[in-house]
Amino acid sequence: MSRVILIALTIALSFAPGCSRLTSKPTKQIQVPDSGPPVLTSMELPPQSPAATASQPPATISQAAYLRPVSAGQSLKPFEQWTEQDAARDALGRIGTAAVPALIEALRNLDPSVRLKAVEVLGRMGDDAAAAVPDLIKLLDDPDADVRKAATRTLGRIGPAAKSAVPALMQKLFESPAQ
C-alpha cells in the first residue's frame, strides 16, 4: 500500500507548476536593473600564470609609507613641494646599507627630532637597517614618545633580522600605558 502512495505522490508532484524536471527553461523571469559589469570573486577568476602576474605594473605605493600615518583629508606632497630635508631623507633611505652607520650615529643625537628623522629613514630601509637594531632597542625607552613609537615601527619593518628586539617589544606590549 505504501508503494502505491509513493508512486501517486511522485506523479502528482511531477505535474505541479514549476516542479517539473522536464522543463528546461525557468518558469519565472526576474528583471535586474543594469548595475554594471559583474564583480568576480577570487574563486571565479581564471587562474593566472606567474609570468602574467609579473608583467602587470605594481600597485601604487605611498612614498611616505614609512612615516607616521597620514591623517584623513591630507594628501601626499608632490615632489615639487618637497623640502631639502624631505629629499635627503628619501635619498638616504634609497642608499640603504651604506648609510646605516651615519644613521646609527644620528640615533645617539641629543635632539629628539634628529633621532626621529634617523629612525624614519631606517624604517624605509627595511632589513637593510639590521645593523641598527641594538640602538633601536635602546630607543624603545627614549624620553620622546614619537621616537619610541617610530623605533617600534622601524623594528617591525626590519622584520626577522630584528628578532633580538622581541623581548623588549614583548615588555612594551604588556606595560601599562604612560600617564
Secondary structure, DSSP 8 states (H G I E B T S, - for coil): -HHHHHHHHHHHHHTSTT--SS--S-SS--------S----TTTS----HHHHHHS------TTTTSS---TT-----GGG--HHHHHHHHHHHHGGGGHHHHHHHHT-S-HHHHHHHHHHHHHHGGGGGGGHHHHHHGGG-SSHHHHHHHHHHHHHHGGGGGGGHHHHHHHHHS----
